Amino acid sequence: MSPRRERLLRIAFWAGAVADALALVPMLSPRVAALMWGIEAPTPAGWYALGAGASLMLGWTGLLAWAARRPGERAFVAPLTVLVVVGIVVTEVACVRSGAVQLGKMAPTLAMQALLAVLFGVAYHWRSGLEAS
């Protein structure tokens, strides 16, 4: 693996780990969720979903930090992460379409996820031949 690809993967993994860690805040704090997304006090079912999502987000944060330690050996975590990000984006778009969250409130989150997905994709598919260009 080229040093540049390994460096890009490491950057992607750490960027994803930081983003996931920060995503825990609105998932665990109703005040922050209300400020960011306009989501007011969730129902008990909503708390269940947020708690389950926060647990998975914390686990993925750890996975990305682990992958960053040896990005060459753990590169396949990148496309798995893109799959997870796409799933979250689909959920958020459905939430916006249902009227539960305004697009303007969700737009920054969607933009960050798009940037991360591109970063993971570029880092994973980087070929050493591109470096000569």
C-alpha positions as a printed Julia matrix, in Angstrom:
133×3 Matrix{Float64}:
   0.0    0.0     0.0
   1.3    3.43   -0.86
   2.23   5.75    2.0
  -0.17   8.35    0.64
  -3.12   5.93    0.66
  -2.24   4.85    4.18
  -2.09   8.5     5.29
  -5.46   9.24    3.64
  -7.03   6.24    5.34
  -5.62   7.32    8.71
  -7.05  10.82    8.2
 -10.42   9.38    7.19
 -10.53   7.04   10.16
  -9.67   9.8    12.65
 -12.11  12.25   11.03
 -14.84   9.64   11.26
 -13.99   8.81   14.87
 -14.15  12.49   15.86
 -17.43  13.0    13.96
 -18.96   9.92   15.59
 -17.85  11.02   19.05
 -19.38  14.46   18.47
 -22.59  12.86   17.16
 -23.05  11.25   20.56
 -23.73  14.66   22.13
 -27.13  15.38   20.5
 -28.05  11.72   20.79
 -27.59  11.87   24.57
 -28.65  15.47   25.24
 -32.21  16.57   24.48
 -31.13  20.24   24.65
 -28.44  19.79   22.02
 -30.79  17.74   19.8
 -33.35  20.52   20.02
 -30.75  23.15   19.11
 -29.21  21.18   16.25
 -32.17  19.47   14.69
 -35.25  21.01   16.31
 -36.13  17.66   17.85
 -37.98  18.23   21.09
 -38.34  15.75   23.94
 -38.5   12.29   22.36
 -41.13   9.73   23.2
 -40.07   6.61   25.13
 -39.69   4.83   21.77
 -37.55   7.73   20.58
 -35.34   7.44   23.66
 -34.93   3.74   22.93
 -33.88   4.49   19.35
 -31.48   7.25   20.45
 -29.96   5.01   23.11
 -29.47   2.14   20.7
 -28.03   4.5    18.09
 -25.69   6.09   20.63
 -24.39   2.67   21.67
 -23.68   1.79   18.05
 -22.11   5.23   17.43
 -19.8    4.75   20.41
 -18.81   1.31   19.13
 -18.11   2.66   15.64
 -16.03   5.47   17.16
 -13.86   2.8    18.77
 -13.69   0.78   15.56
 -12.49   3.8    13.58
  -9.87   4.7    16.19
  -8.68   1.06   16.1
  -8.53   1.11   12.28
  -6.52   4.36   12.34
  -3.71   2.6    14.22
  -3.03   0.26   11.26
  -4.9    1.72    8.3
  -3.17  -0.47    5.72
  -4.27  -3.68    7.4
  -7.72  -2.39    8.32
  -8.61  -0.53    5.13
 -11.82  -2.5     4.65
 -13.33  -0.58    7.57
 -13.58   2.38    5.13
 -16.21   0.91    2.77
 -18.08  -0.53    5.75
 -18.18   2.97    7.19
 -19.53   4.37    3.92
 -22.32   1.79    4.12
 -23.17   2.92    7.66
 -23.07   6.61    6.68
 -25.38   5.96    3.73
 -27.81   4.16    6.04
 -27.82   7.1     8.44
 -28.34   9.55    5.55
 -31.31   7.53    4.27
 -32.82   7.62    7.76
 -32.28  11.37    8.04
 -33.79  12.03    4.62
 -36.83   9.98    5.61
 -37.07  12.03    8.81
 -36.96  15.28    6.82
 -39.52  13.98    4.31
 -41.88  13.02    7.14
 -41.74  16.59    8.44
 -40.2   15.59   11.78
 -37.09  17.72   11.08
 -36.67  20.74    8.81
 -34.19  20.36    5.96
 -32.36  23.52    7.08
 -31.71  21.96   10.49
 -30.49  18.68    8.98
 -28.42  20.2     6.15
 -25.17  20.68    8.14
 -25.27  17.07    9.31
 -25.96  15.81    5.79
 -23.12  17.93    4.38
 -20.67  16.56    6.96
 -21.72  13.0     6.14
 -21.29  13.61    2.43
 -17.77  14.92    3.0
 -16.9   11.93    5.18
 -18.29   9.46    2.65
 -16.2   11.06   -0.11
 -13.11  11.07    2.1
 -13.53   7.38    2.97
 -14.19   6.49   -0.66
 -11.2    8.38   -2.01
  -8.9    7.0     0.7
 -10.04   3.42    0.12
  -9.81   3.53   -3.68
  -6.57   5.51   -3.88
  -4.11   3.88   -6.24
  -0.39   4.5    -6.18
  -0.53   5.31   -9.9
  -2.56   8.41   -9.08
   0.36   9.8    -7.12
   2.46  10.11  -10.27
  -0.18  12.32  -11.93
